Structure formats: structure tokens, C-alpha cells
Amino acid sequence: MDRKKLAYFLDQTTQLAMVGFVGSLPVSIAFTQSSLFLGWLAWLLKCLVEKRWNGFKTPLDLGFVLFLASALLSTVFSLSPWESFISLKKFYLLSAVYFIGFNVKSQERLLELVKLFLMMTALTGVYGLVMFGFGYQPRLLAAQGMAMTSGGIFMLAGLLSFAWYRYQAQIPGKWRWAQSLAVSALLCSCLVLTRTVSSWFGFITGFPALISSWWKRAVMLVLTGLLMAGVFYTANNLRLSFMFFYGNKATSWNMRLGFWRMGWQLIKERPVLGTGMIDLGQRLKGMRTAEDEEIWQDIPMGGHLHNNFVQIAATRGITGLAAFLFMWFTIFALAVKLMGSKSRLTGIFAGGILAALAGFQ
């Protein structure tokens, strides 16, 4: 096989792997990781065959490098260096930012991948609605094992779907915008039924990025305040809490407050580089107070502090938190810049990405 044919075959393999990666995001983390690995392998082999580096510099490089460097530094001085070193594999999925960036060669391809992600998420939503309707899932989980994961996926997809709707709304043909609006309605319905309050708030937080009018943003903020007041009232009323959520939401929030308090203790103990990226479960269990024991009872203690900022500050210290914030600043800055692009598609979906990022945090 000559070099051109081999390079073409590897390029097609890369594109196929990218489809597998995007399509499996709401379905299977194992398939997602495998597709990403296959895609990188094919792409790197293509670089070898063509005897050139097909990547390029981006405005995100410094942020990602500093974040990785802070993780390596915290690993060296970790309470358990080997465990922290093993946890560095989490950065593998971050490489998807570059994998997609290096291999999406046109705006049309970008739109295809966005629609693929939304349609696959919508299909899992239909499955989740059926399972929820027949009582097999007390909270809509779809293809996930945890409501928080499911809620996060539907939150991200819901925000991105409204960006798709904005794009479709100005294209001739009613069926186009009707199709995107129907997908948005389905995804938002699924998000509500996950009963995941943090994902609800994430959606509301990110939504203003999709609105160009300032007065509409102001109305959205007022509605957000009213919704939050209603949620807090409902959560603190035991009967309504069980009716609208799943279990006693006030107790769930008290657990989170306990997590954050213990996280703050860890930060004070190791403020500069943190504990390293280790499982905090056993350590947190030993830090519980009598009040915590009364709340937790026999519920297993997880190792995550239920807040990205607290988690990173505890495991990687102030150094890691500063690197994390800088990385997100570079991403937000790039998204804001792209929102002003002359390309309508790029501008709208940059807003969608900005909304999803704001909601996720």
C-alpha cells in the first residue's frame, strides 16, 4: 500500500473513531475512551506516514500545560504518590479537546458532530422516559448509573440544543427549526425528571449566554431568582421534598455542606499542593463529626467533595486551583472571542459551548 492510500485509510479511521467518541458520550464511558484511543492512534500513525506533525498551536495550550504541571507537582508531594500518579489517567479524556480540534476540518463537520451528540442523548432520553414511566427508574437515569451524571449530560445537551435551534431558526424550512425545538424540549424534560437540582441551576446559569438581548437576560435572572427561592422552599419542606425530588433534599444539602467543611479542613492542612489526586473516602470518613454520623448513618462515604473548586483545592492545593481557574479563563476567553466570529455557525455554537461550560461549573 502506498503512502497516500495508507494516509487516507488512517484519516478515515480517525474520522470513524471521532464519530464513535461523540456518539458514545451519553451512552458508555468505556466505548468513549476506546474510541478516543483508537482515534489518537490512527492520527499519530498518519503523522508518521506523512512525516509531518498535523497538529497546531492553540490559545488553550498554556492553560492546559499549567494545569497538567500542577497535577504532576501535587503528585510528587502527594500523601500517596503512586495512587496520585495512577489518577493522572483522568487527563486522557481532556486530550479530546485537541483530538476534535485537530480533526474537524469544516463547519459542516462540526454541525454533524453536534447533531450526532444531541440525537444520541435524545435517544437515551427516550429510553429513560420509558424506564421512568414504568417505574424502573425513580429518577431518570437514561443510560447512566447515577442521576448526577445523567443530569449533567442532559444539562450540557440541553444548552447546546438551544444553540442548534438558534442556528436552525434562520434557515428556510419550518421542519428544520421544529426538529431542533422538539429535541430541546425532549432534553429539557429529561433534565427535569433527573431531579438533579445542581444540573437545573447549571442550565439556568448557562442559558443567558445564549441570549443576545440584555433586557431578556435581566428577565432570565429574575426568573432564576424566583425558581431558586421555590426550590429552596420546596427542599426544606419534608413532604414537598419527597414529592418533587427524590428523598429528603434538605438532608442531601446538609451532606454537601459537611463535604465542603471537611474539604476546607484538608485545604488548611495542605494548602499549597494538596493531598494529591487520591481517593479521599476513608480520610473523609475519619473526619466526620457526631452530627455528620447522624446525617450519614449507613450511607457509604464517597471520595468526591461535590464541588469542583473545593475538590481541586483539596487535592492539588492553591497551586492547582489557580492553574484550573487560568485554564478555564483561557477557554471562556476563546469562546467569547469566537462568539464575535463572522461565521454565524461558529458564533452561535461558541455561545452554546460558553453556556455549557458556565452551566457545568
C-alpha positions in Angstrom: 0.0 0.0 0.0 1.5 3.4 -1.0 1.7 6.3 1.5 -1.2 8.2 0.1 -3.6 5.3 0.4 -2.4 4.4 3.8 -2.7 8.1 5.0 -6.2 8.2 3.6 -7.1 4.9 5.4 -5.8 6.3 8.7 -7.6 9.5 8.2 -10.9 7.7 7.6 -10.2 5.6 10.7 -9.7 8.7 12.7 -12.9 10.2 11.4 -14.8 7.0 12.3 -13.3 7.0 15.8 -14.4 10.6 16.2 -17.9 9.6 15.4 -17.7 6.7 17.9 -16.3 9.1 20.5 -19.0 11.7 20.1 -21.9 9.3 19.7 -21.0 7.3 22.8 -20.6 10.2 25.2 -24.1 9.9 26.6 -24.1 6.1 26.5 -20.8 4.4 27.5 -17.7 5.8 29.1 -15.8 2.6 28.1 -16.6 3.0 24.4 -15.9 6.7 24.6 -12.4 6.1 26.0 -11.7 3.2 23.5 -12.8 5.4 20.5 -10.6 8.2 21.7 -7.6 5.9 22.0 -8.2 4.4 18.5 -8.6 7.9 17.1 -5.4 9.2 18.6 -3.5 6.0 17.4 -4.7 6.4 13.8 -4.0 10.1 13.8 -0.4 9.7 15.2 0.3 6.9 12.7 -0.9 9.2 9.9 1.6 11.8 11.1 4.3 9.2 10.9 3.3 8.1 7.4 3.1 11.7 6.1 6.3 12.6 8.0 4.8 15.7 9.4 3.0 17.0 12.6 -0.6 17.6 11.7 -1.4 19.5 15.0 -1.2 23.2 15.6 -0.8 25.7 18.4 -4.0 27.0 20.1 -4.8 29.7 22.6 -5.6 26.9 25.1 -2.1 25.4 25.2 -0.7 27.4 28.1 -3.7 26.8 30.3 -3.7 23.0 29.7 0.1 22.8 30.2 0.0 24.7 33.5 -3.0 22.6 34.8 -1.1 19.3 33.9 2.1 20.7 35.5 0.2 21.5 38.8 -1.2 17.9 38.8 2.3 16.4 38.3 3.7 18.7 41.1 1.0 17.7 43.6 1.6 14.0 42.7 5.3 14.3 43.6 4.4 15.6 47.1 1.2 13.6 47.5 0.2 11.6 50.6 0.2 8.6 48.2 2.3 9.4 45.2 1.6 6.1 43.3 -2.2 6.4 43.7 -2.0 10.0 42.6 0.2 9.0 39.6 -2.4 6.4 38.5 -5.1 9.1 38.7 -3.3 11.2 36.1 -5.0 9.0 33.6 -8.0 11.3 34.0 -6.1 13.8 31.9 -6.5 11.4 29.0 -10.1 12.5 28.4 -9.0 16.1 28.4 -7.0 15.3 25.3 -10.3 15.1 23.4 -10.3 18.9 23.1 -7.2 18.6 20.9 -8.4 15.4 19.1 -11.6 17.1 18.0 -9.8 20.4 17.2 -7.2 18.7 15.0 -9.7 16.6 13.1 -12.8 18.7 12.5 -12.0 20.1 9.1 -15.1 22.1 8.2 -18.0 23.8 9.8 -20.3 21.3 8.2 -18.4 18.5 10.0 -18.8 20.4 13.3 -22.5 20.6 12.8 -22.8 16.9 12.0 -21.0 16.0 15.3 -23.1 18.4 17.3 -26.3 16.8 15.9 -24.9 13.3 16.5 -24.3 14.1 20.2 -27.8 15.7 20.6 -29.6 12.8 18.8 -27.8 10.1 20.8 -28.6 12.0 24.0 -32.2 12.4 22.9 -32.4 8.6 22.2 -31.1 7.8 25.7 -33.6 10.3 27.0 -36.5 8.4 25.3 -35.2 5.2 26.9 -35.0 6.9 30.2 -38.6 8.3 29.9 -39.9 4.8 29.2 -38.0 3.4 32.2 -39.2 6.3 34.4 -42.7 5.9 33.2 -42.9 2.3 34.1 -41.3 2.9 37.5 -38.0 1.2 36.8 -36.1 4.4 37.4 -37.3 6.6 40.3 -35.1 9.4 38.8 -34.5 9.5 35.1 -31.0 7.9 34.7 -31.2 7.1 30.9 -28.1 5.1 30.1 -26.2 6.2 33.2 -25.8 4.7 36.7 -26.1 7.9 38.6 -28.6 10.7 38.5 -25.9 13.4 38.8 -24.1 12.1 35.7 -27.4 11.8 33.8 -28.4 15.3 34.9 -25.0 16.8 33.8 -25.3 15.2 30.4 -28.9 16.4 29.8 -27.9 19.9 31.1 -25.0 20.2 28.6 -27.0 18.7 25.7 -30.0 20.9 26.5 -27.9 24.1 26.4 -26.2 23.0 23.2 -29.6 22.1 21.6 -30.8 25.7 22.1 -27.7 26.9 20.2 -28.7 24.4 17.4 -32.2 25.8 17.5 -30.9 29.4 17.1 -28.9 28.3 14.1 -31.8 26.4 12.5 -34.4 29.1 13.2 -33.0 31.3 10.4 -32.7 28.6 7.8 -35.7 28.3 5.4 -38.0 25.4 6.1 -40.2 25.1 9.2 -39.3 21.4 9.8 -35.7 22.4 10.5 -36.4 24.6 13.5 -39.3 22.4 14.6 -37.0 19.4 14.7 -34.4 21.2 16.8 -37.1 22.7 19.1 -38.5 19.2 19.6 -35.1 17.9 20.6 -34.6 20.8 23.0 -38.0 20.1 24.6 -37.2 16.4 25.0 -33.8 17.0 26.5 -35.2 19.7 29.0 -38.0 17.3 30.0 -35.4 14.6 30.7 -33.3 17.1 32.7 -36.2 18.0 34.9 -37.0 14.3 35.6 -33.4 13.6 36.7 -34.4 15.6 39.8 -30.9 16.9 40.0 -31.0 20.4 41.4 -27.4 21.2 40.6 -28.0 20.4 36.9 -31.1 22.6 36.9 -29.1 25.5 38.3 -26.3 24.8 35.8 -28.8 25.0 33.0 -30.2 28.3 34.2 -26.7 29.7 34.8 -25.6 28.9 31.3 -28.8 29.9 29.5 -28.1 33.7 29.5 -25.1 33.1 27.3 -27.5 32.1 24.5 -29.5 35.3 24.8 -28.3 38.4 22.9 -30.7 40.9 24.4 -29.7 42.5 27.7 -33.3 43.0 28.9 -34.1 39.4 28.2 -31.1 38.4 30.2 -32.4 40.6 33.1 -35.8 38.8 32.9 -34.0 35.5 32.9 -32.1 36.5 36.1 -35.4 37.5 37.8 -37.0 34.2 36.8 -33.9 32.3 38.1 -34.2 34.0 41.5 -37.8 33.1 41.8 -37.1 29.5 40.7 -34.2 29.2 43.2 -36.5 30.6 46.0 -39.1 28.0 45.1 -36.6 25.1 45.0 -35.2 26.1 48.4 -38.6 26.3 49.9 -39.7 23.0 48.5 -36.4 21.3 49.6 -36.9 22.4 53.2 -40.5 21.2 53.3 -40.2 17.5 54.0 -43.4 16.4 52.2 -42.8 18.6 49.1 -39.1 17.5 49.1 -40.1 13.9 48.6 -42.8 14.8 46.1 -40.6 17.0 43.8 -37.2 15.5 44.3 -36.0 12.0 45.3 -35.7 11.7 49.1 -35.1 14.5 51.6 -33.3 17.2 49.6 -32.6 19.2 52.7 -30.6 16.3 54.2 -28.8 15.9 50.9 -27.7 19.6 51.0 -26.6 19.2 54.6 -24.4 16.3 53.5 -22.8 18.6 50.9 -22.2 21.2 53.5 -20.4 18.6 55.5 -18.3 17.6 52.5 -17.3 21.3 51.9 -16.4 21.7 55.6 -14.2 18.7 55.5 -12.7 19.9 52.2 -11.8 23.2 53.9 -10.0 21.3 56.6 -8.0 19.4 54.1 -7.1 22.7 52.3 -5.9 24.2 55.6 -3.7 21.1 56.3 -2.1 21.1 52.9 -2.7 24.5 51.3 0.0 24.7 48.6 -0.1 21.3 46.8 -3.0 19.5 48.4 -3.2 15.8 49.2 -2.5 14.7 45.6 -5.2 13.1 43.4 -6.1 10.3 45.8 -9.4 8.7 46.9 -10.5 10.8 49.9 -13.2 8.5 51.0 -11.5 6.9 54.0 -9.9 10.1 55.0 -13.2 12.0 55.0 -14.9 9.2 57.0 -12.4 9.7 59.8 -13.1 13.4 59.8 -16.9 13.1 60.4 -18.4 14.7 63.4 -21.3 13.3 65.6 -23.7 15.5 63.5 -22.3 14.0 60.3 -22.7 10.5 61.6 -26.4 11.2 62.4 -27.0 12.5 58.9 -24.9 9.9 57.0 -25.9 6.8 59.1 -25.1 3.8 56.9 -24.8 5.7 53.6 -21.3 4.9 52.0 -18.9 7.8 52.1 -17.8 8.9 48.6 -14.4 10.4 47.8 -15.6 13.5 45.9 -16.3 16.7 47.7 -19.3 17.6 45.4 -17.7 20.9 44.2 -15.1 21.2 41.5 -13.3 24.1 43.1 -13.2 22.6 46.6 -12.1 19.2 45.2 -9.2 20.7 43.2 -8.1 22.9 46.1 -8.1 20.0 48.5 -6.3 17.5 46.2 -4.0 19.9 44.3 -3.8 22.9 46.6 -4.0 26.6 45.8 -1.4 26.0 43.1 -3.7 23.5 41.3 -6.8 25.7 41.8 -5.0 28.8 40.3 -4.0 26.6 37.3 -7.5 25.3 36.9 -9.0 28.8 37.0 -6.5 30.1 34.5 -7.3 27.1 32.2 -11.0 27.9 32.3 -10.3 31.6 31.8 -8.5 30.8 28.5 -11.4 28.6 27.4 -14.0 31.2 28.3 -12.0 33.9 26.6 -11.7 31.9 23.4 -15.4 31.1 23.4 -16.3 34.8 23.9 -13.9 35.8 21.1 -15.4 33.2 18.7 -18.9 34.5 19.5 -18.0 37.6 17.5 -16.9 35.5 14.5 -18.1 36.5 11.0 -19.3 32.9 10.6 -22.8 32.7 12.0 -22.4 29.0 12.8 -19.2 29.5 14.7 -20.6 32.4 16.6 -23.8 30.7 17.7 -22.1 27.4 18.7 -19.3 29.3 20.6 -22.2 30.8 22.6 -23.6 27.3 23.1 -20.2 26.0 24.3 -19.9 29.0 26.6 -23.3 28.3 28.1 -22.5 24.6 28.6 -19.2 25.5 30.3 -20.8 28.1 32.6 -23.5 25.6 33.5 -21.0 22.8 34.2 -19.1 24.9 36.6 
